[in-house]
Amino acid sequence: MNDIRNFNEYQKAYQLSLANPKKFWDEVALNFYWRKKWDETLQWDFIKPDVKWFLGGKLNITENCLDRHLDVLGDEPAIIWEPNHPDEPKRILSYNELYLQVCRFANVLKNQGVYKGDRVCIYMPMVPEVVIAMLACARIGAVHSVVFGGFSSTALRERIEDAQSNVVITSDGYYRGTKQIPMKQTVDEALKQVNIEQKVIVFRHTGQPVNMISGRDVWWHEAMQMASNECEAEEMDAEDMLFILYTSGSTGKPKGVVHTTGGYMVYTGYTFKQVFQYRSGEVFWCTADVGWITGHSYVVYGPLLNGATVLIFEGVPTWPDPSRLWQVIDKYKVNIFYTAPTAIRALMAEGDDWLKPYSLQSLRVIGSVGEPINQEAWEWFYHQVGKGKCPLVDTWWQTETGGIMISPIAGITPLKPTYASLPLPGIQPVILDADGKEITENEKEGLLCIKFPWPSMIRTTFGDHERCRKNYFAAFPGYYFTGDGARRDKDGFYRIIGRVDDVINVSGHRIGTAEVENAINEHENVVESAVVGYPHPIKGQGIMAFVICNHPPDDEAKTKKEIGEVVTQIIGPIARPDKIYIVEGLPKTRSGKIMRRILRKIAEGDISNFGDTSTLLEPEVVKKIIQAIKN
Ligand code: WT7
């Protein structure tokens, strides 16, 4: 599909995508199967915002992920599943089997009263059934809203309510190393307070006891037995909603990022093939959970659109020991391995001995995603894992962009450690200064924006278009604002610095400081809190919380522990602060705004210069905080 096979072809594709974007994307889109071709390639307006791709085109993405491959690839593996426990049996689903299961489960959904346009919440572990559930939704035109299995019942409830989902697909529980974690029970708790009539479909995985509510809950395997495995795909408009995925921003409430069918398909299918230079027959392994965008685009849609074999792993990198990932790579002869810097740093810290028994010779391309990768981790990944022979693609993108935006193309464009490097064809990044002027000189840090639409970009935030406008299109009229800081070097290579808004990136997970603060404030003895990120050797960023209490706690350690538990309960363990300081006051401006800039500096350990503090109401407060940390 308009493949890029050398640097010259990259440059030609990029030039064409600038000079004639419609022609460029028309050619790419023609590689997919459309029931009806589009009438118009693109309509856009970044002020409203209103972006539409492939207008009038009709398709179903599952026909592109499944049906289209069956003739040639029917017996080839679509999914290889490696369980948490290395001694448990693996599972392999061929394209034929995956197709039949998706059709069958699509009928299960229909039998439960799900129609085109309905939102279905998927709260599941990393098992093949999560992919089946997502594709079954797409098959019948239902909109999936996958919620990461590590989120708490409160976070799950918020997402069910916001999307107005009336079906939840879940599992009895899942495994993480030595732990067995309930899921159905969490769904039960979440639904207690939801006023929308629900159906719950439960996949039996761990076999732990669950409480089935008659009339509401059905077992996956029982419902499947009764369903036919023939299901004609629903004809969708290119701009019909494919899924909603919640992500954190500066405000307290997560946003439901909306992606639509045609553009998302074209972009994820194209970028998967190009960035990893995927070759047919190869085994692709992306370690991301399907609860995040990386899982949607590069565990499910991108690979399946290309007829790839994708590996799904339920467990964790460090169990039973820190060689697990290398074991799995050798076991299945993985060719492309895509993971996050936090995993790389964690395994690097365990020492090189864990790698030594493994050949890793099958690897051809390695990739990184989710947060900036530091030089040391880059070098280790490249030399120890990739043996210096695998291109390392540092892929920059976001939930909102749907697919990889800035990244090397494996083996084709040059690598530069810590640089996401060059934009993919069709992507027009710019760096703006605080006044919204494009910075044209090199090596100057600014705000990363995109000035032209691409097919898989966010269309709206579910149920609240104004929020989408304000968040991404209002700061700099005419541009999509990413929320990231970046700079460009003399070769045009981009280096992503990190978030410039109130979002913390903890182990590649995006967490809004306001969400954590709201959770902390639920503790009975908390009056106010402020949360900032700080550099963390493994997680990239850790969460630091400054908390003002109502009355000085009798037992500080106990209060801090309780605060951590409240956050776990309201959001999930990923948002639990790493450090909590109980302080007497927070640095505020005269108008009462918390000066987070100062707290960030303190958290980074840089107390030499706080910049302009003329608006700071009580300078004493800052001294006291520094003292509290020293103690
Ligand atoms: C934020 C988006 C899309 C993948 C998973 C995260 C940061 C992502 C990189 C990278 C530096 C990166 C950015 C971005 N980020 N990839 N290669 N280098 N930073 O998706 O949860 O929507 O988070 O992750 O800060 O804005 P997300």
Residues whose N, C-alpha, C, O or C-beta is under 5 A from the ligand:
A	BS01	WT7	T294 S368 V369 G370 E371 P372 I373 D394 T395 W396 W397 Q398 T399 E400 A420 T482 D484 I496 G498 R499 G508 R510
